[in-house]
Structure formats: C-alpha cells, structure tokens
Amino acid sequence: MIVVTGAAGFIGSNLVRGLNRRGYTDILAVDDLTEGDKFRNLVGCDISDYMHKDDFRAKVRQGDFQGVDVVLHQGACSDTTERNGHYMMDNNYRVTLELFELCQNRRIPLLYASSAAVYGAGPVYAEDPANERPLNVYGYSKYLFDQVLRRRMRELAAPVVGLRYFNVYGPQEQHKGRMASVAFHNFNQFQQEGHVRLFGGWDGYGDGGQMRDFIHVDDVVEVNLHFVDHPEISGIFNCGTGRAQPFNDVASSVVNAIRRHRGETELSLEDQVAQGLLRYIPFPDDLKGRYQSHTQADLTQLRAAGYDKPFMDVKAGVTKYIGRLLEG
C-alpha cells in the first residue's frame, strides 16, 4: 500500500493520478475534508481507502502501521502568510517528525514536501544550510525538519527524500484561495474582468518583473515518481525547473492562451499593456521584506540523483494548464 497525505490537495491529488497511471491503486488517501469541496480533486482517482488526517496521526503515534510500502507526505499548511506559529509548527514540523520516526522504525521509504521558502530572499538556491534563511514561519517549519534529516542522514534505516518545491502551478489547485498560483489568479481575473493584474515594481525589479522558478505540477509528479523508483537515494533536493522567469511571462502566456482559444491573435507583452489587458498595482506594504523577488532552483543535486527529464517552460506549461481550465 502507498500512503499519500494531503491527497485531496493540489500536489497530492496529482500524485495519486500519477500513481494510478502507473497502475497503483492500493492507495490510502489522507486529508481533511472538513471543507468538503476538496473532494472533487479525488473524483476520478482510484484509491483503496480514505482517512482523516487526525485519525491517521493517531495511528502514527500508536505505531499502528501495517502493509505500507512507501509514504508520500504532502499534507501541510501551505499558507505562507499564516502567522500562527504554534499551528504551523505542529501541523508542518511535528507531524512530519512523527511520521519520519515511524517510517524509520518500520523501514518504510518516506518522501516529504519541503519548500523553496527555506531559502528566504536567496540569492543562492542550492541545498546548503549557508543559503537558508526563511522569511516566515511556514519556511521555518520546513527548514527545521530538513535539519533533522541532515542530522540523521548517516544513520537512516530507510530512505528519506525531501523535495523543495518552487512555484508549482497546474490543475487541482482551485481550493487554495489566495495561495493558488499566479497563473490560476490571472486566468480568473481575465475571464471575469477582461484584464490581468500584477504587482508593480519593487526591490529593484520593474513592473511585473519579479522572477520565480515556476514549475508545472506534472513535472513535480515526475520528480516524485523518480525517487519512488530509486529507493536507494536519500537527501534533500530542489524541485524546480532551474529557470527563473518574470511574472510578466506568466500573465502574458495566460492572456495569449485565452485569446487563442477565442480565435484571437497573440499579442506581445507591450501590446497587452498598451491595450489594458495587463495592468500593474502597487506592491503591497505587508509583503515588503517577506517576499521572494527572485528564485531559481539549482538543479545540480537533482541531476546528480539521476533525474534527467526536461522541464516545461512557462509558455508551454501555462498554455497546457489554461487549456485544462478552459475545458472546465
């Protein structure tokens, strides 16, 4: 049996689908469906059982864990603006630690979601403590468990892999609210208002010029499955494309994907701005000093671990994603 925590979430539900495509159906989906609409992400998935996250945590604490082949731990509070440190540390750090201890005791491979948020403002995004200065408690909750793994690396009884996700976008993220990707928000803005809004210039970057490493969720799934296939590998690895692109690229790709769907011609970024299809708003004061203006994954360690597949760039990935959104 494969356990996927956060299975009704964005990355978790895509992982379940990826496992299904490989023929895996004996999957325990762990999540919290208190807000029941998230169930839609599991419709069409082939799973063997569902368990509420609190019941699962109780079983983990009791050591009641039979017949598990691998755990893909995606469950977490992913709201980078959450200020409740007690909640964040319990939900993200402590739960991961408890699961880690049980997987080690039972010799079960564990893959868990870390985050590029551990790097803070950068500017170097390579897996080394010297580069890690989280800007918020979310990033710290991920950072702290990464340090546990580093301390225990030489004495592991079963493989453990932490994947530092960069800016992930793609299908099944509609429940995330303000924490959904910029591509998702841009799509909805354009459909509802006829234009897209981006942050104006700040931190030395021009309007819409802040840059992130945007990665399509399909590529994230492929990276996870690579490590499922290679249980001999343990460590912490970046999960990004290795390519920083400005938010302007995302917005422009969204607008042009919708225009193509409508039978309209593509426009350059400059023409989109001139026609009012892309507009800029002042950079929010509450994000200043807590915002990553530039991220770009160093893929040296990931490539050294044998992952050699190419990653979609923003235009290809966003066009694919918008096509799915337009299909409904």
KARAJO-V794957 format. One record per residue. N is the residue number from 1. SS is DSSP state (H for helix, E for strand, C for the rest). PHI is phi as a letter, one per 20 degrees, with the letter a starting at -180 (999 if undefined). PSI is psi in whole degrees, 0 to 359 (none if undefined). Layout:
n:ss:phi:psi
N:SS:PHI:PSI
N:SS:PHI:PSI
//
This chain:
n:ss:phi:psi
1:C:999:142
2:E:d:131
3:E:d:129
4:E:c:113
5:E:e:153
6:C:m:30
7:C:f:336
8:C:e:0
9:C:e:189
10:H:f:293
11:H:f:321
12:H:g:314
13:H:f:326
14:H:f:326
15:H:f:318
16:H:g:316
17:H:f:320
18:H:f:320
19:H:f:319
20:H:g:319
21:H:f:335
22:C:e:359
23:C:n:3
24:C:e:122
25:C:c:347
26:C:e:78
27:E:c:127
28:E:e:115
29:E:e:120
30:E:d:130
31:E:a:188
32:C:c:107
33:C:d:30
34:C:g:316
35:C:e:93
36:H:f:340
37:H:f:340
38:H:f:345
39:H:g:334
40:H:g:331
41:H:f:340
42:H:e:350
43:C:f:129
44:C:n:350
45:C:e:146
46:C:d:102
47:C:c:160
48:C:e:339
49:E:a:159
50:E:c:144
51:E:b:137
52:E:f:146
53:H:f:327
54:H:f:321
55:H:f:322
56:H:f:316
57:H:f:321
58:H:f:320
59:H:f:323
60:H:f:315
61:H:f:329
62:H:e:352
63:C:m:19
64:C:e:83
65:C:b:97
66:C:d:142
67:C:m:26
68:C:e:129
69:C:e:325
70:E:a:150
71:E:d:127
72:E:d:100
73:E:e:99
74:C:d:349
75:C:f:130
76:C:a:164
77:C:e:116
78:C:d:12
79:C:e:104
80:C:f:349
81:C:e:359
82:C:f:127
83:C:d:351
84:C:f:94
85:H:f:326
86:H:f:313
87:H:f:314
88:H:f:314
89:H:f:324
90:H:f:313
91:H:f:324
92:H:e:308
93:H:f:304
94:H:f:317
95:H:f:317
96:H:f:320
97:H:f:316
98:H:f:318
99:H:f:320
100:H:g:312
101:H:f:318
102:H:f:317
103:H:f:324
104:H:f:316
105:H:f:324
106:H:e:2
107:C:l:50
108:C:d:127
109:E:f:140
110:E:c:126
111:E:d:131
112:E:c:157
113:E:e:114
114:E:e:202
115:E:b:149
116:H:f:348
117:H:f:341
118:H:f:337
119:H:e:348
120:C:l:227
121:C:e:2
122:C:m:214
123:C:e:357
124:C:d:127
125:C:d:59
126:C:d:148
127:C:f:79
128:C:b:135
129:H:g:333
130:H:f:340
131:H:d:3
132:C:d:111
133:C:b:77
134:C:g:146
135:C:e:350
136:C:b:169
137:H:f:334
138:H:f:308
139:H:f:322
140:H:f:322
141:H:f:325
142:H:f:318
143:H:g:317
144:H:f:319
145:H:f:326
146:H:g:324
147:H:f:324
148:H:g:313
149:H:f:318
150:H:f:319
151:H:f:329
152:H:e:359
153:H:g:320
154:H:f:351
155:H:d:19
156:C:f:136
157:C:e:344
158:C:b:153
159:C:f:145
160:E:c:130
161:E:c:127
162:E:d:129
163:E:d:119
164:E:e:95
165:E:f:135
166:C:e:217
167:E:e:97
168:E:e:138
169:E:c:161
170:C:q:184
171:C:f:153
172:C:n:22
173:C:d:9
174:H:f:339
175:H:e:354
176:H:e:354
177:H:m:227
178:H:f:343
179:H:e:3
180:C:f:165
181:C:f:161
182:H:f:328
183:H:f:318
184:H:f:314
185:H:f:319
186:H:f:318
187:H:g:310
188:H:f:321
189:H:f:314
190:H:f:321
191:H:f:323
192:H:e:326
193:H:d:350
194:C:n:7
195:C:b:167
196:E:d:142
197:E:d:136
198:E:c:161
199:E:f:143
200:C:f:185
201:C:f:146
202:E:a:155
203:C:m:32
204:C:n:2
205:E:d:146
206:C:f:180
207:C:g:123
208:C:m:13
209:C:e:352
210:C:g:143
211:E:d:138
212:E:c:161
213:C:e:99
214:E:e:126
215:E:c:131
216:E:f:143
217:H:f:332
218:H:f:322
219:H:f:324
220:H:f:317
221:H:f:317
222:H:f:321
223:H:f:315
224:H:g:314
225:H:f:331
226:H:g:316
227:H:f:334
228:H:f:321
229:H:f:342
230:C:c:72
231:C:f:356
232:C:f:352
233:C:d:135
234:C:c:156
235:E:q:183
236:E:d:128
237:E:c:139
238:E:f:143
239:E:c:82
240:C:b:187
241:C:e:345
242:C:m:13
243:C:c:115
244:C:e:133
245:E:c:147
246:E:f:156
247:H:g:331
248:H:g:323
249:H:f:320
250:H:f:308
251:H:f:315
252:H:f:322
253:H:f:322
254:H:f:310
255:H:g:314
256:H:f:327
257:H:f:319
258:H:f:319
259:H:f:318
260:H:f:319
261:H:f:328
262:C:e:358
263:C:n:18
264:C:e:159
265:C:f:153
266:C:f:153
267:C:c:150
268:C:f:164
269:H:g:316
270:H:f:319
271:H:f:323
272:H:f:317
273:H:f:314
274:H:f:326
275:C:e:3
276:C:m:14
277:C:e:338
278:E:c:121
279:E:c:154
280:E:d:141
281:E:d:155
282:C:g:143
283:C:f:129
284:C:f:134
285:H:f:325
286:H:f:349
287:H:e:347
288:C:f:129
289:C:n:355
290:C:c:21
291:C:c:136
292:C:e:109
293:C:e:342
294:E:b:125
295:C:c:144
296:C:b:113
297:C:f:132
298:C:e:117
299:C:e:12
300:H:g:312
301:H:f:320
302:H:f:316
303:H:f:323
304:H:f:336
305:C:e:6
306:C:n:2
307:C:e:112
308:C:d:10
309:C:f:150
310:C:f:160
311:C:d:146
312:C:f:139
313:C:e:177
314:H:f:314
315:H:f:314
316:H:f:314
317:H:f:316
318:H:f:320
319:H:f:318
320:H:f:316
321:H:f:313
322:H:f:325
323:H:g:319
324:H:f:318
325:H:f:322
326:H:f:336
327:H:f:340
328:C:n:none
//
